[in-house]
């Protein structure tokens, strides 16, 4: 690998990597010099630089959305009354600007794609009537439960799944990673190591009672290398890959947590009040409750028929 460095007097320096030596070329003359001397000279003149580790942080938070004033968390959840099948909303909460953030997080289109994958996984459950994907633009930073009540009215949802994420991208270089800025761009020796850690978390709330029903996280860790020239593009790709991986794991955990929630409803009927819309038969553990109600109605009807 060679690195070309342009200078104002048209002097070109070629460094052969690994750094065994360097040649300063002027016309047809070649003078071998030690690469160490070249590097130290460039560092001394400020033409070449050694990069320090850099960090990019993007995040959103369900807690900060629901409770913007940390000293005023006085919400007292009530026993949730849920009528099956449910209308469910799902949305990303707004991002919070970070000190070390150089990006804006996933686009609204990409968020919608992530949410559609979640909806596809659960839309066929018999106790879910509809899943409404709600754009982040309808959620205000720090909007709290008042904002959720607005969404409840606008989208006709009783339960909402709030999705948040936390992603940190850290770039580090070896001591040989050096760059030189020219009029046509930056050239460098060696590449950069990029680590992208992502956590995506869904918290499911019953809006009228303000009770958290269950939550499920998903995590991802992406390692990659890049050059300075394609560094921004590499970070963008790693960011999306990390979000996609965390979303996939979160969906799997949501499925497990939903199964456990149905068991809790069955085991603790005093904590959750479940009723059924007319004509709902249902299935699974929620459906078992509906089956009991239907059986009771049939017994009552048969008893009345015998009495008549």
Rosetta blueprint (number, residue, H / E / L):
1 X L
2 X E
3 X E
4 X E
5 X E
6 X L
7 X L
8 X L
9 X L
10 X L
11 X L
12 X E
13 X E
14 X E
15 X E
16 X E
17 X L
18 X L
19 X L
20 X L
21 X E
22 X E
23 X E
24 X E
25 X E
26 X E
27 X L
28 X L
29 X E
30 X E
31 X E
32 X E
33 X E
34 X L
35 X H
36 X H
37 X H
38 X H
39 X H
40 X H
41 X H
42 X H
43 X H
44 X H
45 X H
46 X L
47 X L
48 X E
49 X E
50 X E
51 X L
52 X L
53 X L
54 X E
55 X E
56 X E
57 X E
58 X E
59 X E
60 X E
61 X L
62 X H
63 X H
64 X H
65 X H
66 X H
67 X L
68 X L
69 X L
70 X H
71 X H
72 X H
73 X L
74 X L
75 X L
76 X L
77 X L
78 X L
79 X L
80 X E
81 X E
82 X E
83 X E
84 X E
85 X L
86 X E
87 X E
88 X E
89 X E
90 X E
91 X E
92 X E
93 X L
94 X L
95 X E
96 X E
97 X L
98 X L
99 X L
100 X L
101 X L
102 X L
103 X L
104 X L
105 X L
106 X L
107 X L
108 X H
109 X H
110 X H
111 X H
112 X H
113 X H
114 X H
115 X H
116 X H
117 X H
118 X H
119 X H
120 X H
121 X H
122 X H
123 X L
124 X L
125 X L
126 X L
127 X L
128 X E
129 X E
130 X E
131 X E
132 X E
133 X E
134 X L
135 X L
136 X H
137 X H
138 X H
139 X L
140 X L
141 X L
142 X L
143 X L
144 X H
145 X H
146 X H
147 X H
148 X H
149 X H
150 X H
151 X H
152 X H
153 X H
154 X H
155 X H
156 X L
157 X L
158 X L
159 X E
160 X E
161 X E
162 X E
163 X E
164 X E
165 X E
166 X E
167 X E
168 X E
169 X E
170 X E
171 X E
172 X E
173 X E
174 X L
175 X L
176 X L
177 X L
178 X E
179 X E
180 X E
181 X E
182 X E
183 X L
184 X L
185 X E
186 X E
187 X E
188 X E
189 X E
190 X L
191 X L
192 X E
193 X E
194 X E
195 X E
196 X E
197 X E
198 X E
199 X E
200 X E
201 X E
202 X E
203 X E
204 X E
205 X E
206 X E
207 X L
208 X L
209 X L
210 X L
211 X E
212 X E
213 X E
214 X E
215 X E
216 X E
217 X E
218 X E
219 X E
220 X E
221 X E
222 X E
223 X E
224 X E
225 X E
226 X E
227 X L
228 X L
229 X L
230 X L
231 X H
232 X H
233 X H
234 X H
235 X H
236 X H
237 X H
238 X H
239 X H
240 X H
241 X H
242 X H
243 X H
244 X H
245 X H
246 X H
247 X H
248 X H
249 X H
250 X H
251 X H
252 X H
253 X H
254 X H
255 X H
256 X H
257 X H
258 X H
259 X H
260 X H
261 X H
262 X H
263 X H
264 X H
265 X H
266 X H
267 X H
268 X L
269 X L
270 X L
271 X L
272 X E
273 X E
274 X E
275 X E
276 X E
277 X L
278 X L
279 X L
280 X L
281 X L
282 X L
283 X L
284 X H
285 X H
286 X H
287 X H
288 X H
289 X H
290 X H
291 X H
292 X H
293 X H
294 X H
295 X H
296 X H
297 X H
298 X H
299 X H
300 X H
301 X H
302 X H
303 X H
304 X H
305 X H
306 X H
307 X H
308 X L
